[in-house]
Amino acid sequence: MKKWTWGFLAALVFVMLAAGGAADRPGKPVADLSVPGDDAFESCTSILVGKLASADGSTMTSHSCDSTTDRTWINVVPRKKHKPGDMAPVYRNSKETAGPDDPNRFKSGDIPQVAETYAYINAAYPVMNEHQLAIGETTFGGKRELRSKEGIIDCPELYRLILERAKTAREAIKIADELTKTFGYNDYGECFTFADPQEVWHFEIVGPGAGKKGAVWAAVRVPDDHVGVSANASRIRQLDLDNPDRFLASANVKTVAQEMGWWKPESGEPFEFCYAYDSRRSLGSRRREWRALSRIAPSLNLDANAENFPLSVKAEKKLSAKDVLDIFRDTYQGTPYDMARTMTETDREGKTILSPVANPFLNREMLTLLKIPSERTIACKRATYLQVTQSRSWLPDPIGGVVWLGYDNPVTTPHTPFYAGITRMPDSYMVDGRAKFRRDCAWWAFRTVSQLALFRWQPMTKTIAAVWGPIEEKAFADQAKIEEEALALYKQNPARAAEFLTAYCVKMAEDAVAAYWKLHDDLWRGYTQYF
């Protein structure tokens, strides 16, 4: 296209971004969407890394919370002791609440409390507890007939209850089974990706069917030298339940499918969890699986249009936390599925170059106008936050567990560390700002910058990278030194180590927020000529 045409389109893009496409506005929670398993559920990605597949021997899990409806506040819930006979409240849709005291935080029931609940970092979906047990999540929906209203536990609450009560991934699965069997699971199909300092597990759960109380679930341990991915589609196929070191499942994992007529043993066909309880029709999910696994094991030459991929692959290069972040920043660049690749123009020297407004995050209206096929990339412009966790067996839990966390689009955001032993989050991280703009809310600092970048993506993301790159690089460069100092303090006094790590994490995050408010202002000043 001619340059004047791109200038016109740039103005049009800005107007559309300001107005907000229907697909990008906050709407109903995912759990209210009407067609489980379709593109409506393409809203999260999780990558799991075994300890022999990581560069330093840590296990990792992750969660790109790519929803427009999840809350933005994050806090640290402390360890608590409870009296015999105490009951624990269970809430409905707690990931949507504006704070712990939100009057809209409706209780769905009570369950017996345990003697002690563990401390944990609490986001829209809780992240990691004091024992380095971490969880990632993606929704896959499952068949609509599976959802039951008889239970009181939904996905975010199951998350919370597990982190309050479990020390390991296997214990998490056991507790999930006991809780849902007794009190019932009432949500759509979900994948939980568990990591403790030794193991990572891919766990999928669906409801038991209308009118029933319980759940159906299956879990597969990812081999230590493998990396796995979940992207809003059920991934578990055949189960070898004679090998409990690798495979676990609910007692009803096959009988529910038989009762519903979704699998018949007499057919001779093997039982496959993903086909019994979900489908593999979502290309947006399969494409992300393909891209992540292809980056981890390129020699496999996986077919981008295949229906199934391995649940995990052996890593051809050991991954660091930074490498995992890089995968989450992937927009299919260099592939036929890069949505920006055709947005070109001719420069003064007659060379074909990408237009300044070429970006991989155009809304539906612009894709239609430019006749560009839509792709659901791993990176997501509507992310609430992205977490990448590390759990490390050779360090004390408060230091060994670390969460690399950043708000909004990972392509434009630095990720800073939050250790399992910290006692609080920065003040601006505990403010919910999803409903309206707030300058005291950290999420808005990163959100405004990422949205401005969509106006003139090519030059603006270079300006933004010059800010987020050094912040993130410094955090990784200082990690060993900070942990060495924390370990020395821990040996003398664990409380002093907690204070030290809390102060460090809070300052790193606060400095990043301040840098982004300045960047926000600089972008408005520096690019006003194009508005």
WOCOR-V543375 format. One line per field, one symbol per residue. burial: # if it has 16 or more other ideal C-beta (glycine too) atoms within 10 Angstrom, else .. A space follows every 10 residues. Layout:
# WOCOR-V543375
burial = ???
This chain:
# WOCOR-V543375
burial = .....#..## ..##.##... ...#.....# #.#..##.## ########## #.##..#### ########## ####.##... .......#.# ########.. ....#..##. #.##..#### ########## ########## ###..###.# ########## ########## ###.###.## #.######## #######.## #########. .######### ########## #######.#. ......#### .###.##... ..#....... ########## .######### #######... .#......## ###.#...## #.###.#### ##....#### #.#.#..... ....###### ###..#.... .#..###### ########## ##..###### ########## ########## ###.##.### ####...... ########## ########.# #.##..##.. ##..#...#. .##.##..## ...#..##.# ##.###.### .##.###.## ..#...#... .
